[in-house]
Each structure stands twice: as C-alpha cells, then as structure tokens.
Amino acid sequence: MVQDWFRDAKLGIFIHWGIYAVKGIGESWSFFNGQISYDDYMGQLHGFTADRYDPEAWAKLIKKSGARYSVLTTKHHDGVALWDTKQNDLSVPKKTPAARDVLTPWVDAIRAEGLKVGLYYSHLDWSHPDYASIHHDNGSPFSHTKGPTDQEAWQRFLAFHRGQLEELCSEFGKVDLLWFDGDWERDAVTWKMEELREQLLAWQPETIMNSRMLGYGDYLTPEQGVPIIRPEGPWEFCVTMNDSWGYQGRDTNYKSSGEIIRMFCDCVGQGGNMLLDIGPKADGTIPEEQVERLEELGAWLDRNGAGVYATIGGLPFGHFNGPTTLSKDKKTLWLFQSGDPGDTIPIKGIQTEIKKISVLGTGQVLSHRKLGGAEWNRIPGVVWIERPTEFDKHVTVIQVDLAEEIELYRGKGEPVSVN
C-alpha cells in the first residue's frame, strides 16, 4: 500500500554509486554485455576510495533540491554491497580501500534532514556463484556455468538474497521505500515474490515497494521516457541527468536545468513523482554539473512548491496548453506555463466560477475574461488570462482559485438550439 507521504513528495533523488565510478563505465551492464571483461570490471574494487565522501553534504544538497526522499543503490547487479553484509565478502567494507560501511552514514544523514529513506537492491546478482543468468547469449566472455534448472543452487541463492534483505530491513532503522530491480530473468513463482512481499512487510510494516516485484509491488516505475498517457495509480518516473546512471566523466550530454524542470512538471501534472538520478565519483564527490542542476531545481521549487507538493494530477489534455495540478479539494488549479505566450493565456472547459488568478513566485494578480460559450446550454466559453509582466526563466506557475470544486466541460461540441 502506498503511503500518503509518497504521493505528496513529488520529487526524489536517485543515487547510483558503486565501483563502476572508478573507470566511469556502465554499472554492471558493461561486463554483462561484453564491453569489458568481468575481471577488469571487478578490478575497480581497488580504486573505490570514498576518501572525500561526505554523506551530510549529500543530504543537505538533496534537501536543497526540494526532494522529499532519496534512494541509494545498496547493491547493483554486480553484487558489490555498500554495507558490511554478512552473507558474503563482496562488499565495499571488505574489498575496497574505502574499508568501511558507506550506507549507514548516508541513511543517518538523510534521516537527519527529515527526508525519507529509500534503498535500491538488485534481486539478481551476476557475481554470485549460485546465480545463473538465463537469457543472455550474445557471445560475451562473461557467463555462468550452472544452468537455471540447478534447484539446489537456486535455493542457496534465495537464502543469500533473503539474508541480505533481512540485513537491510533490520540494521538501518525505518526503511520508507524499497526500490527493487533485476527481477526480469525469472518469474514470480521462482522468485517466491508473494512470500517475499509478506516477509518484507513483517520486517518493515510501513515500507512501500516499487513495481519491480513481478506484480507484488505498490507503484509503477516508468524509466527514461515521460509517460504520454497518464498511468493508472501511483507512479514514479526515474530518469538520468545525462545519459548515464552512474558517474561517467565522458558523458557530457546533460539535460539543462530548464529541461529537467519542464520534465518534472509533466510528471506532477499527470499525478506522478520524479526520481532524478545523480552519479557520484569514486571518491564520493558529486559532479558540479549535477550539483548545479539540483540547486536550480530547488530554487524553482522554493518559488513554486505550493503548486507541486501534496497536489493531484491536473486537467486532462486539451484544457490547457501545458501541465496542470489540482489541490486535493479540487478548489485550486495551477497552470505550468513554459516561456512567454506573447499574449493572453487560455483555459478551456472550466464550468466553475473563478475567484482569483495570480502568479506564484511574484504574487501578481492577473485579470481574466471569459469569451464565447453558451452558459444556458452548459457550454462554457474560453477563459483568457492576462499575460504576466514577469516570467520565471524556466516555468511560470499560475494559481487559479475557484469558488468551489472544479467542474469541467468534456463535450465534443454541439449546436446551440436555444438562445
């Protein structure tokens, strides 16, 4: 069951941090797809120092971004754990120069900033001797010798899998969100997903889980492409700032702050959250390009957060040329205006009386006129809103206060038979 805090939060920060940041290559997939040998990939263990890691600074930056929660990769598909797992010795504390648990201080710092704690965990583990990949056959030098039908090996792997999850659920205080990945190589019965969900809730009764539980999660996780059709139920869009999840210094194809903000508005306008990713370097520092974008996003939310947090999805497409949100009582409407329209701003199909229209961030009150329509036939005219004198450099948010709960005209248009 999705907790209210998640629906209201709107913004989370994803953090992909692991040994893949040493060479700046793709996390796990780079060896799985044969771009680097498994041995060379795992050789990065010797370069993961975390010698400039400052979890308190990370948490303060995340808070400054306007996010209400954060999710950290505790273990990616490569099997390297950020904490001192007792299930094996493939971990940052045991195998890298960092030589310490780097998860606990992050959890403590995030919680100290009043943010919700999310832990990413990959179900599959391409380093575990009892895990066999069953769909990969592209000639990569990386492969497992055991086949998928080795039931004894699979039961040993499930014991390892449950053991690590028990550690995550029992050693780090309250876990608000479990963000799973890597479920696709087997079905729900083989993973025993129904049983796993029950066990996770026994350990963490108030946690929520993403959809990568083969039908046993709580919310959808569209990735890298903003939904065009509004998803049903709670959802969260996960996306990178450039083209990479983890740190890759060669990847300079960053989305601008304005592009990220407009993408974010598209998500909240459809009633979803955005989980925006950053990829720290192996020493624990966050690339400056990513810091700048988080700060810019936070500054925009400082000005416009009233139209974002604790809102619900806004008007269906066609009523306004851009995203919109509504207050939970549906008596306040927010319009997200990108750029300068050059003239008045139209809203279509509003049946409800408008009390006041103003600009968030500046407080400017805007006049409006309703033109056309046939109210005696319940056909509303178009509301034309005065052009603001000052526009936000990214997205201007306009607040429309209504006399009562919003009512929309959803007709296809018809002749007016009575005048």
C-alpha positions in Angstrom: 0.0 0.0 0.0 1.4 3.4 -1.0 1.8 5.8 2.0 0.5 9.4 1.7 4.0 10.8 2.0 5.0 9.2 -1.3 2.0 10.6 -3.2 2.7 14.1 -1.8 6.5 14.1 -2.1 6.7 14.5 -5.9 10.5 14.6 -6.1 13.1 12.0 -5.1 16.8 11.8 -5.8 18.2 8.6 -7.1 21.9 7.9 -6.4 23.9 5.3 -8.4 27.2 4.9 -6.5 29.4 1.9 -6.8 32.8 0.6 -8.1 31.7 1.4 -11.7 32.5 5.1 -11.0 36.3 4.2 -10.8 36.6 3.8 -14.6 33.4 5.7 -15.3 31.8 2.8 -17.1 28.3 1.4 -17.2 27.2 -0.1 -13.9 27.2 -3.9 -14.2 25.9 -4.0 -17.8 29.3 -3.1 -19.1 30.7 -6.6 -18.3 27.4 -8.4 -18.9 27.3 -7.0 -22.4 31.0 -7.8 -23.1 32.2 -4.2 -23.2 34.8 -5.0 -20.5 35.9 -8.3 -19.0 34.4 -9.3 -15.7 37.9 -9.4 -14.1 38.7 -5.9 -15.4 35.3 -4.6 -14.1 35.9 -6.1 -10.7 39.4 -4.7 -10.6 37.7 -1.4 -9.9 37.3 -2.6 -6.4 40.9 -1.4 -5.8 40.1 2.1 -6.8 37.0 2.8 -4.8 38.3 5.0 -2.1 35.3 7.2 -1.0 38.0 9.4 0.6 36.0 12.6 0.0 32.6 11.1 0.8 30.6 13.5 2.9 27.1 12.0 3.5 26.0 15.1 5.4 26.8 17.3 2.5 24.9 14.9 0.1 21.9 15.0 2.4 21.9 18.8 2.6 22.2 19.1 -1.2 19.3 16.7 -1.6 17.2 18.7 0.8 18.1 21.9 -1.0 17.0 20.3 -4.3 13.4 20.2 -3.0 13.3 16.4 -2.9 11.4 14.8 -0.1 13.1 11.4 -0.4 16.2 9.7 -1.8 17.1 6.2 -3.0 20.7 4.8 -2.9 22.0 1.7 -4.7 22.9 -0.6 -1.9 23.8 -3.4 -4.3 23.6 -3.3 -8.1 23.7 -6.3 -10.4 27.4 -6.6 -10.0 26.8 -7.9 -6.4 29.0 -5.3 -4.6 27.3 -4.3 -1.4 27.8 -0.8 0.1 27.3 -2.1 3.6 29.1 -4.8 5.6 26.9 -7.7 4.6 27.3 -11.0 6.5 26.1 -13.1 3.5 29.4 -12.9 1.6 32.6 -10.8 1.5 31.8 -8.9 -1.8 31.3 -5.5 -0.2 32.9 -2.0 0.0 34.0 -2.6 3.6 35.8 -5.9 2.8 37.1 -5.4 -0.7 37.9 -1.8 -1.4 40.2 0.9 0.0 37.2 2.7 1.5 37.2 -0.2 4.0 34.0 0.8 5.7 30.2 0.7 5.6 29.2 3.7 3.5 25.5 3.0 3.7 24.9 3.6 7.4 26.2 7.2 7.4 24.1 8.1 4.4 20.9 6.7 6.0 21.7 8.7 9.2 22.3 11.9 7.2 19.2 11.6 5.1 17.1 10.9 8.1 18.6 13.9 10.0 17.5 16.2 7.1 13.9 15.0 7.6 13.9 13.1 4.3 12.5 9.6 3.6 15.0 6.8 3.2 14.9 4.6 0.1 17.1 1.6 -0.5 17.7 0.2 -4.0 18.5 -3.5 -4.2 19.0 -5.7 -7.2 17.3 -9.1 -7.0 19.7 -10.7 -9.4 23.5 -11.0 -8.7 25.8 -11.6 -11.6 28.7 -12.3 -9.2 27.1 -14.9 -7.1 28.2 -18.5 -7.9 24.7 -19.8 -7.4 23.0 -17.3 -9.6 22.7 -18.3 -13.3 21.7 -15.8 -16.0 19.1 -17.4 -18.2 18.5 -15.0 -21.1 22.0 -13.8 -22.0 23.5 -15.4 -25.1 25.4 -12.8 -27.1 28.9 -14.2 -27.1 30.0 -12.2 -24.1 33.1 -13.7 -22.3 31.0 -13.4 -19.1 28.8 -16.4 -18.4 27.7 -18.8 -15.6 28.5 -22.5 -15.9 25.4 -23.5 -13.8 22.1 -23.7 -15.6 18.8 -22.3 -14.5 17.5 -25.7 -13.6 20.0 -26.3 -10.8 17.4 -26.2 -8.0 19.9 -26.7 -5.1 22.0 -23.8 -6.3 18.8 -21.7 -6.7 17.7 -22.4 -3.1 21.1 -21.4 -1.9 20.9 -18.2 -3.8 17.4 -17.4 -2.4 18.8 -17.9 1.1 21.5 -15.4 0.3 19.0 -13.0 -1.3 16.7 -13.1 1.7 19.6 -12.8 4.1 20.8 -9.6 2.5 17.3 -8.1 2.5 16.8 -9.0 6.2 20.0 -7.1 6.9 18.7 -4.0 5.0 15.4 -4.2 6.8 16.8 -4.8 10.3 20.1 -2.9 10.6 19.2 0.6 9.2 16.2 1.7 11.2 13.0 2.5 9.4 13.1 2.0 5.6 10.5 4.1 4.0 10.9 2.7 0.5 12.4 -0.5 -1.1 13.4 0.1 -4.7 13.9 -3.2 -6.4 15.5 -4.0 -9.8 16.7 -7.1 -11.6 13.5 -9.2 -11.4 13.2 -10.0 -15.2 15.2 -13.2 -15.5 12.8 -15.4 -13.6 9.1 -15.4 -12.9 7.2 -14.5 -9.7 6.8 -18.2 -8.6 10.5 -18.9 -9.0 11.4 -15.8 -7.0 8.7 -16.6 -4.5 7.6 -12.9 -4.7 4.4 -13.2 -2.8 6.2 -14.8 0.1 8.9 -12.2 -0.2 6.4 -9.3 0.0 4.9 -10.7 3.1 8.3 -11.2 4.7 9.4 -7.6 3.8 6.3 -6.2 5.4 6.9 -8.2 8.5 10.3 -6.7 8.8 9.2 -3.2 7.7 5.4 -2.8 8.1 5.2 0.7 6.7 7.6 0.4 3.8 6.5 0.7 0.2 7.9 -1.2 -2.8 8.2 -0.3 -6.4 6.8 -2.3 -9.3 9.9 -4.5 -9.9 8.4 -7.3 -7.9 6.6 -9.1 -10.7 3.1 -8.0 -9.7 3.7 -7.6 -6.0 4.9 -4.0 -5.8 3.0 -0.9 -4.9 3.6 1.6 -7.7 4.8 1.8 -11.4 8.3 2.9 -12.4 8.4 4.2 -16.0 12.0 4.8 -16.9 13.8 7.5 -19.1 10.7 8.4 -21.1 7.9 10.6 -19.5 4.6 8.9 -20.0 2.4 10.3 -22.7 -0.8 8.7 -21.4 -1.3 9.2 -17.6 -0.6 5.9 -15.8 -3.2 4.5 -13.5 -2.5 4.5 -9.8 0.7 5.8 -8.1 3.8 6.0 -10.2 7.3 7.4 -10.3 9.4 8.4 -13.3 13.1 7.5 -12.9 15.5 9.5 -15.2 19.2 10.4 -15.6 20.5 13.9 -15.8 22.7 12.9 -18.7 22.7 9.5 -20.4 24.3 7.6 -17.6 23.1 6.3 -14.2 26.5 6.1 -12.5 29.4 8.5 -12.9 30.8 8.6 -16.5 33.0 11.6 -17.0 32.9 11.3 -20.8 29.1 11.7 -20.8 28.5 15.4 -21.1 25.1 15.2 -22.7 23.3 16.8 -19.7 19.8 18.0 -19.8 19.6 21.7 -18.9 18.0 22.8 -15.6 15.1 24.1 -17.6 14.6 20.8 -19.4 14.7 18.9 -16.1 12.1 21.3 -14.6 9.7 21.0 -17.5 10.1 17.2 -17.4 9.3 17.4 -13.7 6.2 19.5 -14.4 5.0 16.9 -16.9 5.2 14.2 -14.2 3.4 16.1 -11.4 0.8 17.3 -13.9 -0.1 13.6 -14.5 -0.1 12.8 -10.8 3.3 11.2 -10.6 6.7 11.6 -8.9 10.1 12.1 -10.5 13.1 10.2 -9.2 16.1 12.2 -10.6 19.4 10.4 -10.7 22.9 11.6 -9.8 26.1 9.6 -10.0 28.9 10.5 -7.6 32.6 9.8 -8.4 34.5 7.0 -6.7 36.0 9.5 -4.2 32.4 10.4 -3.1 32.2 13.9 -4.7 29.2 14.8 -6.8 30.0 16.3 -10.2 29.5 20.0 -10.4 27.1 19.8 -13.3 24.8 17.7 -11.2 25.1 20.0 -8.1 24.2 23.0 -10.2 21.0 21.3 -11.6 19.9 20.2 -8.1 20.3 23.7 -6.8 18.5 25.2 -9.7 15.6 22.8 -9.3 15.5 23.5 -5.6 15.4 27.3 -6.2 12.5 26.8 -8.6 10.6 24.7 -6.1 11.2 27.4 -3.4 9.2 29.7 -5.6 6.6 27.3 -6.9 6.3 24.4 -4.5 2.7 25.4 -3.5 1.6 24.1 -6.9 3.6 20.9 -6.7 3.7 19.3 -3.2 0.6 17.5 -2.0 -1.2 18.1 -5.2 -3.0 15.7 -7.5 -2.9 15.3 -11.3 -4.5 18.2 -13.1 -6.7 18.7 -16.1 -6.9 16.2 -19.0 -5.1 17.2 -22.1 -6.9 19.8 -24.2 -8.0 22.2 -21.4 -4.6 24.0 -21.1 -1.5 24.0 -23.3 0.8 22.6 -20.6 0.8 20.6 -17.4 -1.5 21.4 -14.6 -2.1 20.3 -11.0 -5.0 20.5 -8.5 -5.3 20.8 -4.8 -6.8 17.7 -3.1 -10.1 19.5 -2.6 -10.1 20.5 -6.3 -10.7 24.1 -5.5 -7.3 25.4 -6.6 -5.8 24.9 -10.1 -2.2 25.5 -11.0 -1.1 26.1 -14.6 2.5 25.5 -15.7 3.4 28.0 -18.4 6.6 27.4 -20.3 8.0 30.6 -21.8 6.2 33.7 -22.8 2.9 33.1 -24.7 3.2 36.6 -26.2 -0.5 37.2 -25.5 -3.3 36.2 -23.1 -3.2 32.6 -21.8 -6.3 30.5 -22.4 -8.0 27.8 -20.3 -10.9 25.8 -21.9 -13.8 24.0 -20.5 -13.9 25.5 -16.9 -17.5 25.5 -15.7 -16.7 26.7 -12.2 -16.6 30.3 -11.1 -13.1 31.7 -10.8 -12.4 33.9 -7.7 -8.8 35.0 -8.4 -5.8 34.3 -10.6 -2.3 35.1 -9.5 1.4 34.2 -10.2 3.2 32.0 -7.8 6.7 33.4 -7.0 5.7 37.1 -7.7 2.2 37.3 -6.3 1.0 39.4 -9.3 -2.8 39.3 -9.6 -4.0 38.6 -13.2 -7.2 39.8 -14.7 -9.2 37.4 -16.9 -12.2 37.4 -19.3 -14.5 34.6 -20.4 -15.3 34.9 -24.1 -17.8 32.8 -26.1 -19.7 29.8 -24.9 -23.4 29.3 -24.2 -23.8 29.0 -20.4 -27.6 28.4 -20.7 -26.7 25.2 -22.6 -23.8 24.4 -20.2 -21.2 25.2 -22.8 -18.5 27.3 -21.2 -16.5 30.0 -23.0 -12.7 30.2 -23.0 -11.1 31.9 -20.1 -8.4 34.3 -21.3 -5.8 35.2 -18.6 -3.8 38.4 -18.6 -0.2 37.9 -19.6 2.1 38.2 -16.6 4.5 41.1 -16.6 7.3 38.8 -15.3 8.0 35.2 -16.2 10.0 32.6 -14.4 13.1 31.7 -16.5 12.1 28.1 -16.5 8.4 27.6 -15.9 5.9 30.2 -14.6 3.2 28.7 -12.3 -0.2 30.5 -12.3 -2.6 29.8 -9.5 -6.4 29.8 -10.2 -8.6 30.0 -7.1 -12.1 28.6 -7.7 -15.3 29.3 -5.8 -16.0 25.5 -5.4 -14.7 22.1 -6.6 -13.7 22.3 -10.3 -16.2 21.1 -12.8 -15.2 20.6 -16.4 -17.0 20.6 -19.7 -15.9 17.4 -21.5 -18.3 17.6 -24.5 -17.3 17.3 -28.2 -19.2 20.5 -29.1 -22.7 20.8 -30.3 -25.1 23.2 -31.9 -26.8 25.8 -29.6 -30.5 25.1 -30.2 -31.9 27.6 -27.6 -30.9 31.3 -27.4 
